[in-house]
């Protein structure tokens, strides 16, 4: 059985989350408030996001958001790898 590298999987999850966060930033910057609402309403199967979307996000707040998203993604990826590797040891 192949063992997962905790650091590499954590980095992959973190980077993926950060890229998705950047994608959201690009949608908000280019589509405007109405376009952003339409985009996320269709993405979330018709869930009304009009009361959730705030367009006046400061640059520092966005920076901290992307850093926090990366850290949470890294932790999720590391946990998945650790749980997977621990399960392999149990099977042996």
N, C-alpha and C positions, 0 to 999 in steps of 0.2 A: 504494500500500500504506500502511496506517495504522501509524504508529510508536507503540510502547507507552511510556508515561511511567514511567520507572524508579521514581521516588519514589512515585507513586500505586499502582503494582502492588505494590511492596514493602510499602507501608502496608496494602494490602488483604490480602495474605498474612499479614502480622504480626498484624493485628487478627483475622483468621479463626482463626489458631492460638491467640491469647489467649482468644477466645470458646470454642473447643473445650476449652481448659484449664479455664476457668471451669465449663463443663458437667461436666467430670470431677469438679471440686471439689464441685459441687452433688450429683452422684450419690453421691459418697462421704459427704457430710454427711447426706443424707436416707435412703439405702438401707442404711446400716450395712455391716459387712464382708461378710456373706453375700450381701446384695443386690448389692453392688458386684462381688463375684466372679461371681455369676450374670450380671449385666449385661455385664461384659467378656468372660466366656467365650462368651456368645451373640454378642456383637459381633465377636469374633475367631474365629468359626467353630469353636468348641469347644476352642480352645487353653486349657489349664488355667492360669489366672492366680492360683490360690490362693497359690502361693509367692512371687508378685511383688508383690502388693498389700499395702501398709503403711499402716495407718490412722492412725498417730501422727505425722502430718506437722505440723510447727510452722508458725505463721503466717508467720514470716520466710522459711522455706524455700519455702513456697507462693508468696510474693511474688516471690522470686528466680526461681522456676520460671516464673511467668507472664511476667516480664520477659525471661528467656532465650528462652522460646518466641516472644515477639514479635520479638526481635532475629533469631533464626534464620529465622522466617517472612519478615521484611523482607529479609534477605539472599537467601533463595531466590527471592522475587518479583523482586527487583532483578536477580538473575542471569538469570532467565527473560526478563525484558524486554530486558536487554542482549544476550543471545544472539539473541533474536528480531530486535532492531533491527540487529545486525551481519549477520545472514543476509539481511535486506532489502537492505543495501548491496551485498552480494556479487551478488545477482540483477540489480541495475541495471547 
